Amino acid sequence: MDILDKEILKGMVEAILFASGDPVSGERIAQVLGLDKKAAEEVLTDTMESFNSKEGGIRIVRLEDTFQMCSNPAYASCVREALELKRNTPLSQAAMEVLAVIAYNQPVTKAFVEQIRGVDCSGVIGSLSAKGLIEERGRLELPGRPLLYGTTPDFLRCLNISSLEDLPPLPERQAAEEDSSESSEKTELEEQTEETLSE
């Protein structure tokens, strides 16, 4: 792929994302550009870097396997003023807790969330769905076939992360990982000590 071809392909990516407005999958872009997955990934990465390395008003963000154009968060206040957008009401503590349970354990049922929190979460789940932060992800194969919920690309965009892997580790999990790491280090140390003593 020569430089001229790459610039044309980057222009095509920009046009697709601008015209779409909504997130577009990398697979769909690769298909339209007639590229294999690896080549398309390279073009998408280069396009993102050229947009995001300057202080322009537009950013290209990656949301798991999709890509989207959005305004630069640095200019959010002037965009809000120009379009007369009202500032979103902050999420309540209850909504934040429900969102955290879903984000770290998805896909989950309402019953699972309620079991963790110990209170009814119907209203909060409805509110988060209306805000586009969570969505239905099918049904669980159990009596009553309860709905499963998971987070959306809007959730990633709000947190300014590319994937769920970018979420901070839970304190319990982090402690467990550290304990596991320490125990493996101890095992290695014990083995070395045994080898030294046997020599």
C-alpha positions in Angstrom: 0.0 0.0 0.0 1.7 3.2 -1.1 1.3 6.7 0.6 -1.2 8.0 -2.0 -3.4 5.0 -1.7 -3.3 5.2 2.1 -4.3 8.9 2.1 -7.2 8.1 -0.2 -8.3 5.3 2.1 -8.0 7.5 5.1 -10.2 10.0 3.3 -12.8 7.3 2.6 -12.8 6.3 6.3 -13.4 10.0 7.3 -16.2 10.3 4.8 -17.9 7.1 6.1 -17.7 8.1 9.7 -18.8 11.6 9.1 -21.8 10.6 7.0 -22.8 7.9 9.4 -22.8 9.8 12.6 -23.4 6.5 14.5 -20.6 4.0 15.3 -19.5 1.9 12.3 -17.9 -1.5 12.8 -14.3 -2.0 11.7 -15.4 -5.1 9.8 -17.9 -3.1 7.8 -15.3 -0.4 6.9 -12.8 -3.1 5.9 -15.5 -4.6 3.6 -16.3 -1.3 2.0 -12.6 -0.4 1.5 -11.9 -3.9 0.1 -9.2 -4.5 2.6 -8.4 -7.5 4.9 -8.8 -7.0 8.7 -5.1 -6.2 9.3 -4.8 -3.6 6.5 -8.1 -1.9 7.5 -7.0 -1.8 11.2 -3.8 0.0 10.0 -5.8 2.6 8.0 -8.2 3.1 10.9 -5.4 3.6 13.4 -3.6 6.1 11.1 -6.8 8.0 10.6 -7.5 8.2 14.3 -3.9 9.3 15.0 -4.0 12.1 12.4 -7.3 13.4 13.8 -6.6 13.0 17.5 -3.0 14.4 17.5 -4.0 17.9 16.7 -6.2 20.4 18.6 -9.0 20.1 16.1 -12.7 20.1 17.0 -13.3 16.6 15.8 -12.1 13.3 17.3 -12.4 9.7 16.1 -13.1 7.4 19.0 -12.9 3.6 19.1 -15.8 1.9 21.0 -14.8 -1.8 21.2 -15.0 -2.9 17.5 -16.7 0.2 16.2 -15.5 3.7 15.3 -17.2 7.1 15.4 -16.6 10.8 14.9 -17.5 13.0 17.8 -16.7 16.5 19.0 -13.5 17.2 21.0 -14.5 17.1 24.7 -12.3 20.2 25.2 -14.9 22.2 23.3 -18.0 20.7 25.0 -19.0 24.0 26.7 -19.0 26.0 23.4 -20.8 23.2 21.5 -23.4 23.1 24.3 -23.9 26.9 24.2 -24.1 27.1 20.4 -26.7 24.3 20.2 -28.4 25.4 23.4 -28.0 21.9 24.9 -28.9 21.5 28.5 -26.4 19.9 30.7 -27.3 16.3 31.5 -28.5 15.6 35.0 -25.8 13.7 36.9 -26.6 10.0 37.6 -27.8 9.3 41.1 -25.8 7.2 43.5 -28.2 4.3 42.9 -27.9 4.6 39.2 -24.0 4.6 39.5 -24.2 1.5 41.6 -26.5 -0.4 39.2 -24.3 0.7 36.3 -21.2 -0.5 38.0 -22.8 -3.9 38.8 -23.9 -4.3 35.1 -20.6 -3.1 33.7 -18.4 -5.5 35.7 -20.6 -8.5 35.5 -22.5 -8.3 32.1 -24.6 -9.7 30.8 -26.8 -9.8 33.9 -30.4 -10.1 34.9 -32.3 -7.5 36.9 -32.6 -10.2 39.7 -28.8 -10.4 39.8 -28.4 -6.7 40.2 -31.1 -6.6 42.9 -29.5 -9.5 44.7 -26.2 -7.5 44.8 -27.8 -4.2 45.9 -30.6 -5.7 48.1 -33.3 -3.4 46.7 -35.7 -3.2 43.7 -33.9 -1.8 40.7 -36.7 -1.7 38.1 -36.9 2.1 37.9 -33.1 2.6 37.8 -32.6 0.0 35.1 -35.4 1.7 33.1 -33.7 5.1 33.5 -30.3 3.8 32.4 -31.9 2.2 29.4 -33.7 5.4 28.5 -30.3 7.3 28.7 -28.8 4.7 26.4 -26.2 3.5 28.9 -27.4 -0.1 29.1 -29.4 -2.3 26.7 -31.1 -5.6 26.5 -28.8 -8.5 25.5 -31.2 -11.3 25.0 -32.8 -13.6 27.6 -31.5 -16.2 30.1 -32.5 -19.8 29.4 -34.3 -20.2 32.8 -38.0 -20.3 33.7 -39.6 -17.0 32.9 -36.7 -16.2 30.5 -35.5 -13.1 32.3 -33.9 -10.3 30.3 -30.1 -9.9 30.2 -28.6 -6.4 30.3 -25.2 -5.0 29.2 -23.6 -1.7 28.6 -23.7 0.2 25.3 -21.2 2.1 23.2 -22.6 5.3 24.8 -21.4 4.0 28.1 -17.9 3.7 26.8 -18.1 7.1 25.2 -19.3 8.7 28.5 -16.4 7.2 30.3 -14.0 8.1 27.5 -12.7 4.5 27.2 -12.4 2.2 24.2 -13.4 -1.1 25.7 -14.6 -2.7 29.0 -11.0 -3.9 29.5 -10.1 -0.2 30.3 -12.4 -0.2 33.3 -10.4 0.2 36.6 -10.0 -3.2 38.4 -12.3 -3.9 41.3 -10.5 -3.7 44.7 -11.4 -7.4 45.4 -10.1 -8.6 42.1 -6.9 -6.5 42.3 -6.2 -7.9 45.8 -6.8 -11.4 44.5 -4.5 -10.9 41.6 -1.8 -9.5 43.9 -2.2 -12.4 46.3 -1.9 -14.8 43.4 1.2 -13.0 42.2 2.7 -13.1 45.7 2.0 -16.8 46.1 3.5 -17.6 42.7 6.6 -15.6 43.7 6.8 -17.5 47.0 6.5 -20.8 45.1 9.4 -19.8 42.9 11.4 -18.7 45.9 10.7 -22.0 47.7 11.8 -24.0 44.6 15.0 -22.0 44.4 15.7 -22.6 48.1 15.1 -26.3 47.8 17.4 -26.5 44.8 20.1 -24.6 46.7 19.8 -26.8 49.8 20.0 -30.0 47.7 23.2 -28.9 46.0 
